[in-house]
Amino acid sequence: MTSTETPRPRPALRFESIADVLTDVESLDGESVRATGTWTPAQIVEHLAGAIDCSIDGYHLRAPALARMKARSMKDRVLRDGLPTGIGLKGKLRDMLPPENVTWDAAVAHFRDAVARAGREPMDADHPFLGVLTNDEWHQLHCRHAELHLGFVEEAT
C-alpha cells in the first residue's frame, strides 16, 4: 500500500467458526492490506496460526497465578464477547510473538494448515491463562482471538 491510499476500516468482525476465519483471511489481498497496530498483517495471521497449533500441541508456558485466576473468572465472557485489546506479552509469554520477517503467503499457508489440523485433531491442551478448555471452547476462543487481531487489518481502497 502506498502512502497516498486511504485505508478502509473493516466492519466489526464476528466469526462463527475457524473455517470462517480462514475464509476471511483468504479474502484479503496480502499486497494491499495493512495493520493499524504494531504487527504486520502477516504477523497477525502467523500469530493466529501459532495459537491454533498450541491448542493442539500444548503451550510450553503458563501465565502467572494471579493472571490465571483473573482470566479464569472472565472465561465465559471472553468466549462470548471477545478479548480485550492492549494485552502485552511479557516475560516468557513473549515467545508467542510472531517473527518479524514472516511473509503474507507463508503466514496464510501456516494458517490453512493449522485450521486443517484443528478439524482433524483434538484441541485439548491447557490454555496458559484459561486452563482446561473443551474442544468447542477452543473453537470459540480462536474465533474471538481472530476477531481481535484481524480487526486491526485494513484494506486499501
Backbone as CSV, one residue per row, in Angstrom:
resi,resn,N_x,N_y,N_z,CA_x,CA_y,CA_z,C_x,C_y,C_z
1,MET,0.851,-1.174,0.000,0.000,0.000,0.000,0.889,1.227,0.000
2,THR,0.586,2.161,-0.833,1.349,3.400,-0.862,0.758,4.380,0.132
3,SER,1.530,5.386,0.460,1.078,6.340,1.477,-0.075,7.209,0.997
4,THR,-0.356,7.242,-0.300,-1.455,8.066,-0.802,-2.793,7.333,-0.747
5,GLU,-2.769,6.051,-0.493,-4.022,5.299,-0.432,-4.630,5.435,0.957
6,THR,-5.936,5.517,0.993,-6.644,5.647,2.251,-7.080,4.265,2.730
7,PRO,-6.750,3.919,3.980,-7.190,2.622,4.479,-8.709,2.597,4.634
8,ARG,-9.278,1.450,4.395,-10.720,1.278,4.554,-10.953,0.448,5.806
9,PRO,-11.490,1.049,6.864,-11.740,0.288,8.090,-12.676,-0.887,7.816
10,ARG,-12.405,-1.979,8.468,-13.234,-3.156,8.308,-14.406,-3.074,9.281
11,PRO,-15.532,-3.636,8.898,-16.656,-3.675,9.844,-16.300,-4.572,11.030
12,ALA,-17.039,-4.421,12.110,-16.808,-5.274,13.274,-16.887,-6.734,12.849
13,LEU,-15.923,-7.508,13.294,-15.845,-8.908,12.887,-16.531,-9.803,13.904
14,ARG,-17.203,-10.826,13.405,-17.768,-11.866,14.264,-17.701,-13.171,13.487
15,PHE,-16.911,-14.103,13.984,-16.731,-15.394,13.328,-17.462,-16.476,14.101
16,GLU,-18.109,-17.358,13.373,-18.811,-18.487,13.994,-17.962,-19.746,14.028
17,SER,-16.926,-19.798,13.186,-16.043,-20.967,13.151,-14.668,-20.531,12.665
18,ILE,-13.673,-21.366,12.931,-12.347,-21.013,12.439,-12.276,-21.185,10.926
19,ALA,-13.181,-21.964,10.360,-13.275,-22.024,8.894,-13.706,-20.663,8.356
20,ASP,-14.589,-19.969,9.075,-14.991,-18.608,8.683,-13.800,-17.649,8.761
21,VAL,-12.947,-17.842,9.754,-11.749,-17.003,9.872,-10.852,-17.238,8.661
22,LEU,-10.678,-18.504,8.294,-9.860,-18.825,7.130,-10.418,-18.182,5.868
23,THR,-11.725,-18.239,5.692,-12.355,-17.600,4.534,-12.045,-16.109,4.511
24,ASP,-12.123,-15.476,5.674,-11.827,-14.046,5.757,-10.368,-13.777,5.407
25,VAL,-9.463,-14.534,5.977,-8.033,-14.342,5.706,-7.749,-14.521,4.223
26,GLU,-8.318,-15.557,3.622,-8.071,-15.824,2.206,-8.700,-14.765,1.302
27,SER,-9.685,-14.028,1.812,-10.311,-12.974,1.010,-9.470,-11.702,0.965
28,LEU,-8.504,-11.599,1.862,-7.661,-10.412,1.921,-6.533,-10.526,0.904
29,ASP,-6.216,-9.426,0.294,-5.103,-9.370,-0.641,-3.872,-8.931,0.146
30,GLY,-2.947,-9.842,0.321,-1.757,-9.558,1.110,-0.937,-8.388,0.620
31,GLU,-1.124,-8.017,-0.633,-0.378,-6.884,-1.197,-1.018,-5.541,-0.856
32,SER,-2.294,-5.554,-0.483,-2.977,-4.270,-0.290,-3.607,-4.120,1.094
33,VAL,-3.111,-4.870,2.055,-3.617,-4.707,3.419,-2.515,-4.136,4.297
34,ARG,-2.943,-3.494,5.337,-2.007,-3.005,6.342,-2.657,-3.203,7.704
35,ALA,-1.854,-3.140,8.715,-2.370,-3.273,10.075,-2.182,-1.949,10.802
36,THR,-3.150,-1.594,11.616,-3.091,-0.327,12.336,-2.338,-0.448,13.650
37,GLY,-2.017,-1.664,14.062,-1.275,-1.853,15.307,0.214,-1.963,15.056
38,THR,0.889,-2.691,15.909,2.347,-2.796,15.823,2.819,-3.978,14.985
39,TRP,1.922,-4.888,14.650,2.289,-6.059,13.845,1.859,-5.851,12.404
40,THR,2.533,-6.530,11.502,2.118,-6.547,10.102,0.941,-7.506,9.964
41,PRO,0.170,-7.413,8.867,-0.891,-8.393,8.651,-0.357,-9.837,8.645
42,ALA,0.816,-10.046,8.075,1.401,-11.394,8.056,1.703,-11.877,9.477
43,GLN,2.217,-11.000,10.316,2.488,-11.384,11.706,1.201,-11.743,12.436
44,ILE,0.133,-11.013,12.165,-1.158,-11.302,12.798,-1.625,-12.700,12.415
45,VAL,-1.607,-13.012,11.134,-2.073,-14.325,10.675,-1.162,-15.432,11.219
46,GLU,0.136,-15.187,11.245,1.090,-16.163,11.794,0.811,-16.415,13.274
47,HIS,0.534,-15.358,14.016,0.216,-15.478,15.441,-1.052,-16.310,15.644
48,LEU,-2.067,-16.080,14.831,-3.309,-16.861,14.936,-3.048,-18.322,14.635
49,ALA,-2.219,-18.605,13.624,-1.880,-19.987,13.279,-1.133,-20.653,14.435
50,GLY,-0.190,-19.930,15.008,0.570,-20.483,16.126,-0.305,-20.796,17.333
51,ALA,-1.305,-19.963,17.573,-2.217,-20.213,18.693,-3.025,-21.492,18.469
52,ILE,-3.450,-21.729,17.241,-4.169,-22.970,16.944,-3.240,-24.159,17.144
53,ASP,-2.022,-24.058,16.640,-1.052,-25.142,16.847,-0.867,-25.444,18.323
54,CYS,-0.729,-24.401,19.143,-0.522,-24.603,20.582,-1.736,-25.226,21.258
55,SER,-2.929,-24.957,20.758,-4.122,-25.557,21.365,-4.164,-27.066,21.104
56,ILE,-3.416,-27.518,20.109,-3.309,-28.948,19.796,-2.065,-29.547,20.443
57,ASP,-0.930,-28.890,20.254,0.366,-29.422,20.700,0.692,-29.101,22.145
58,GLY,0.062,-28.085,22.680,0.343,-27.646,24.036,1.220,-26.418,24.049
59,TYR,1.101,-25.653,25.115,1.920,-24.473,25.333,3.089,-24.877,26.223
60,HIS,4.212,-24.286,26.022,5.377,-24.596,26.855,5.516,-23.598,28.014
61,LEU,4.438,-22.921,28.324,4.487,-21.909,29.369,3.142,-21.822,30.064
62,ARG,3.169,-21.177,31.201,1.953,-20.921,31.971,2.009,-19.497,32.484
63,ALA,0.900,-18.829,32.444,0.831,-17.456,32.945,0.996,-17.456,34.466
64,PRO,1.384,-16.325,35.026,1.483,-16.218,36.492,0.128,-16.512,37.153
65,ALA,0.180,-17.011,38.373,-1.026,-17.466,39.083,-2.105,-16.391,39.158
66,LEU,-1.734,-15.168,39.485,-2.733,-14.103,39.600,-3.414,-13.837,38.260
67,ALA,-2.646,-13.834,37.186,-3.218,-13.625,35.850,-4.146,-14.768,35.473
68,ARG,-3.787,-16.003,35.838,-4.650,-17.161,35.551,-5.963,-17.053,36.307
69,MET,-5.890,-16.666,37.571,-7.122,-16.543,38.368,-8.050,-15.491,37.768
70,LYS,-7.492,-14.356,37.396,-8.302,-13.281,36.815,-8.903,-13.728,35.488
71,ALA,-8.098,-14.345,34.635,-8.580,-14.785,33.318,-9.676,-15.842,33.452
72,ARG,-9.492,-16.777,34.355,-10.494,-17.844,34.511,-11.820,-17.294,35.018
73,SER,-11.777,-16.229,35.792,-13.031,-15.629,36.258,-13.772,-14.936,35.114
74,MET,-13.061,-14.632,34.027,-13.663,-13.937,32.881,-13.876,-14.875,31.678
75,LYS,-13.617,-16.168,31.843,-13.624,-17.097,30.715,-14.915,-17.059,29.908
76,ASP,-16.054,-17.171,30.562,-17.329,-17.193,29.830,-17.540,-15.908,29.037
77,ARG,-17.213,-14.792,29.639,-17.370,-13.504,28.958,-16.414,-13.387,27.770
78,VAL,-15.187,-13.855,27.929,-14.208,-13.817,26.842,-14.679,-14.679,25.676
79,LEU,-15.160,-15.890,25.972,-15.622,-16.796,24.910,-16.843,-16.246,24.182
80,ARG,-17.668,-15.501,24.900,-18.880,-14.946,24.312,-18.636,-13.601,23.627
81,ASP,-17.934,-12.700,24.328,-17.840,-11.311,23.882,-16.503,-10.930,23.254
82,GLY,-15.479,-11.691,23.510,-14.180,-11.399,22.907,-13.125,-10.994,23.907
83,LEU,-11.955,-10.784,23.362,-10.771,-10.467,24.155,-10.553,-8.958,24.220
84,PRO,-10.041,-8.479,25.342,-9.739,-7.047,25.434,-8.484,-6.721,24.633
85,THR,-8.388,-5.505,24.173,-7.186,-5.057,23.469,-6.135,-4.650,24.494
86,GLY,-4.918,-4.529,24.016,-3.852,-3.992,24.846,-3.207,-4.979,25.792
87,ILE,-3.393,-6.275,25.571,-2.731,-7.259,26.417,-1.316,-7.434,25.876
88,GLY,-0.350,-7.023,26.635,1.041,-7.161,26.207,1.574,-8.526,26.595
89,LEU,2.421,-9.071,25.755,3.058,-10.348,26.051,4.413,-10.062,26.682
90,LYS,4.538,-10.404,27.961,5.748,-10.100,28.715,6.414,-11.387,29.176
91,GLY,7.677,-11.282,29.509,8.422,-12.425,30.027,8.405,-13.591,29.056
92,LYS,8.146,-14.782,29.584,8.112,-15.992,28.755,7.003,-15.937,27.709
93,LEU,5.963,-15.153,27.966,4.860,-15.040,27.011,5.303,-14.371,25.714
94,ARG,6.446,-13.699,25.736,6.969,-13.072,24.519,7.311,-14.121,23.463
95,ASP,7.438,-15.380,23.868,7.665,-16.462,22.904,6.498,-16.599,21.934
96,MET,5.347,-16.026,22.291,4.167,-16.104,21.432,4.178,-15.021,20.351
97,LEU,5.151,-14.131,20.390,5.231,-13.080,19.375,5.617,-13.695,18.033
98,PRO,4.988,-13.243,16.963,5.323,-13.782,15.637,6.645,-13.217,15.143
99,PRO,7.338,-13.950,14.271,8.593,-13.423,13.726,8.342,-12.183,12.871
100,GLU,9.261,-11.258,12.909,9.110,-10.006,12.166,9.179,-10.203,10.660
101,ASN,9.887,-11.219,10.208,10.135,-11.377,8.776,9.189,-12.357,8.083
102,VAL,8.104,-12.753,8.729,7.177,-13.693,8.095,6.483,-12.999,6.909
103,THR,6.318,-13.749,5.826,5.635,-13.194,4.656,4.151,-13.519,4.719
104,TRP,3.370,-12.752,3.972,1.928,-12.987,3.912,1.636,-14.412,3.435
105,ASP,2.261,-14.831,2.338,1.987,-16.158,1.784,2.347,-17.266,2.768
106,ALA,3.470,-17.130,3.454,3.874,-18.141,4.433,2.901,-18.178,5.612
107,ALA,2.477,-17.012,6.076,1.542,-16.958,7.204,0.194,-17.565,6.830
108,VAL,-0.306,-17.251,5.649,-1.596,-17.803,5.217,-1.491,-19.322,5.048
109,ALA,-0.385,-19.804,4.484,-0.195,-21.254,4.336,-0.168,-21.930,5.705
110,HIS,0.518,-21.328,6.667,0.563,-21.875,8.025,-0.834,-21.871,8.645
111,PHE,-1.576,-20.790,8.430,-2.927,-20.700,8.984,-3.832,-21.783,8.378
112,ARG,-3.735,-21.979,7.058,-4.513,-23.053,6.412,-4.208,-24.409,7.049
113,ASP,-2.921,-24.688,7.235,-2.514,-25.958,7.837,-3.044,-26.092,9.265
114,ALA,-2.973,-25.019,10.030,-3.440,-25.051,11.413,-4.950,-25.294,11.485
115,VAL,-5.710,-24.641,10.618,-7.164,-24.838,10.584,-7.488,-26.279,10.189
116,ALA,-6.756,-26.824,9.222,-6.967,-28.218,8.820,-6.674,-29.161,9.984
117,ARG,-5.589,-28.902,10.703,-5.266,-29.733,11.877,-6.377,-29.672,12.914
118,ALA,-6.911,-28.473,13.148,-7.966,-28.312,14.156,-9.231,-29.069,13.762
119,GLY,-9.401,-29.324,12.473,-10.547,-30.090,12.016,-10.382,-31.591,12.175
120,ARG,-9.144,-32.041,12.341,-8.929,-33.491,12.438,-8.257,-33.945,13.740
121,GLU,-7.719,-32.997,14.511,-7.047,-33.337,15.763,-7.717,-32.592,16.912
122,PRO,-7.791,-33.229,18.081,-8.431,-32.544,19.209,-7.590,-31.391,19.735
123,MET,-8.263,-30.318,20.039,-7.626,-29.186,20.711,-7.897,-29.389,22.196
124,ASP,-6.948,-29.978,22.885,-7.178,-30.324,24.288,-6.039,-29.915,25.211
125,ALA,-5.163,-29.042,24.723,-4.090,-28.531,25.575,-4.659,-27.516,26.561
126,ASP,-4.019,-27.396,27.702,-4.409,-26.355,28.655,-3.979,-24.994,28.110
127,HIS,-4.848,-24.018,28.234,-4.520,-22.652,27.838,-3.671,-22.030,28.953
128,PRO,-2.638,-21.236,28.624,-1.769,-20.680,29.666,-2.468,-19.736,30.641
129,PHE,-3.588,-19.145,30.248,-4.353,-18.271,31.143,-5.649,-18.924,31.605
130,LEU,-6.382,-19.537,30.676,-7.730,-20.038,30.965,-7.768,-21.467,31.472
131,GLY,-6.672,-22.183,31.370,-6.631,-23.562,31.855,-7.300,-24.528,30.891
132,VAL,-8.039,-25.474,31.453,-8.675,-26.523,30.666,-9.839,-25.945,29.854
133,LEU,-9.826,-26.208,28.548,-10.917,-25.810,27.660,-11.379,-27.036,26.886
134,THR,-12.668,-27.099,26.617,-13.171,-28.159,25.744,-12.799,-27.813,24.301
135,ASN,-12.921,-28.784,23.414,-12.637,-28.532,22.003,-13.536,-27.403,21.478
136,ASP,-14.816,-27.413,21.867,-15.738,-26.353,21.438,-15.308,-24.990,21.983
137,GLU,-14.865,-24.951,23.233,-14.400,-23.686,23.804,-13.149,-23.186,23.070
138,TRP,-12.274,-24.107,22.675,-11.107,-23.708,21.894,-11.540,-23.065,20.584
139,HIS,-12.517,-23.667,19.908,-13.009,-23.080,18.655,-13.535,-21.668,18.904
140,GLN,-14.317,-21.499,19.968,-14.842,-20.172,20.292,-13.707,-19.191,20.571
141,LEU,-12.722,-19.643,21.337,-11.612,-18.757,21.687,-10.827,-18.351,20.447
142,HIS,-10.585,-19.291,19.532,-9.859,-18.942,18.308,-10.648,-17.930,17.470
143,CYS,-11.959,-18.046,17.468,-12.782,-17.058,16.748,-12.668,-15.684,17.398
144,ARG,-12.777,-15.616,18.717,-12.668,-14.332,19.417,-11.253,-13.752,19.243
145,HIS,-10.246,-14.603,19.303,-8.858,-14.177,19.131,-8.667,-13.572,17.741
146,ALA,-9.225,-14.235,16.733,-9.117,-13.739,15.353,-9.875,-12.423,15.180
147,GLU,-11.035,-12.302,15.808,-11.794,-11.048,15.722,-10.955,-9.890,16.241
148,LEU,-10.285,-10.128,17.362,-9.446,-9.089,17.949,-8.333,-8.683,16.982
149,HIS,-7.526,-9.644,16.583,-6.342,-9.314,15.785,-6.672,-8.887,14.361
150,LEU,-7.594,-9.583,13.707,-7.929,-9.212,12.324,-8.683,-7.889,12.258
151,GLY,-9.221,-7.444,13.385,-9.849,-6.133,13.441,-8.854,-4.988,13.223
152,PHE,-7.554,-5.288,13.343,-6.519,-4.287,13.114,-6.055,-4.260,11.659
153,VAL,-6.608,-5.150,10.840,-6.200,-5.232,9.437,-7.166,-4.409,8.601
154,GLU,-6.594,-3.563,7.758,-7.389,-2.699,6.882,-6.980,-2.934,5.438
155,GLU,-7.948,-2.828,4.557,-7.679,-2.934,3.117,-7.545,-1.544,2.520
156,ALA,-6.657,-1.424,1.555,-6.528,-0.155,0.844,-7.697,-0.011,-0.118
157,THR,-8.098,1.208,-0.380,-9.198,1.429,-1.328,-8.683,1.442,-2.753
